[in-house]
Amino acid sequence: MLEHRRAVILLLITMLIWGSTFAVTKEVGERLPPLTLAFLRVTIAFLSLLPLAWTRRRKLAAESVTAVRMPWGTIAAMALAGVALYYGLFNLKFL
């Protein structure tokens, strides 16, 4: 039951963050250039998720004998095309 409650709380937090994106972007988009805003959004997301990725990497490395290699090139390409480029273009409408 505790896992279910935790999952519901995490989903609610996700919905709150996701839902507030438009309002925050609209307000901040009038004060910052679009690509700066996109860079800030991606940087905040990266810094928020980095501890989770690091913890998971350590856990996986501890469970296996072989070293865990992260596909950093693929991750960087996905971040650039799927996130930074998207948000940069999305924020251009505020110009």
Solvent accessible surface area in square Angstrom, and as a share of the most:
residue,aa,sasa,rsa
1,M,178,0.80
2,L,143,0.71
3,E,127,0.57
4,H,116,0.52
5,R,142,0.52
6,R,144,0.52
7,A,49,0.38
8,V,61,0.35
9,I,88,0.44
10,L,86,0.43
11,L,112,0.56
12,L,99,0.49
13,I,83,0.42
14,T,69,0.40
15,M,124,0.55
16,L,131,0.65
17,I,113,0.57
18,W,198,0.70
19,G,57,0.54
20,S,47,0.30
21,T,38,0.22
22,F,113,0.47
23,A,64,0.49
24,V,83,0.48
25,T,2,0.01
26,K,104,0.44
27,E,85,0.38
28,V,44,0.25
29,G,8,0.08
30,E,123,0.55
31,R,176,0.64
32,L,58,0.29
33,P,78,0.49
34,P,12,0.08
35,L,125,0.62
36,T,55,0.32
37,L,9,0.04
38,A,3,0.03
39,F,138,0.57
40,L,74,0.37
41,R,44,0.16
42,V,33,0.19
43,T,42,0.24
44,I,114,0.58
45,A,47,0.36
46,F,106,0.44
47,L,105,0.52
48,S,68,0.44
49,L,108,0.54
50,L,67,0.33
51,P,77,0.49
52,L,117,0.58
53,A,43,0.33
54,W,124,0.43
55,T,89,0.52
56,R,155,0.56
57,R,80,0.29
58,R,154,0.56
59,K,125,0.53
60,L,67,0.33
61,A,41,0.32
62,A,90,0.70
63,E,119,0.53
64,S,50,0.32
65,V,158,0.91
66,T,103,0.60
67,A,88,0.69
68,V,33,0.19
69,R,216,0.79
70,M,56,0.25
71,P,78,0.49
72,W,139,0.49
73,G,58,0.56
74,T,77,0.45
75,I,66,0.33
76,A,61,0.47
77,A,61,0.47
78,M,127,0.57
79,A,40,0.31
80,L,121,0.60
81,A,65,0.50
82,G,50,0.48
83,V,55,0.32
84,A,30,0.23
85,L,100,0.50
86,Y,121,0.46
87,Y,57,0.22
88,G,2,0.02
89,L,108,0.54
90,F,57,0.24
91,N,0,0.00
92,L,74,0.37
93,K,122,0.52
94,F,47,0.20
95,L,158,0.79
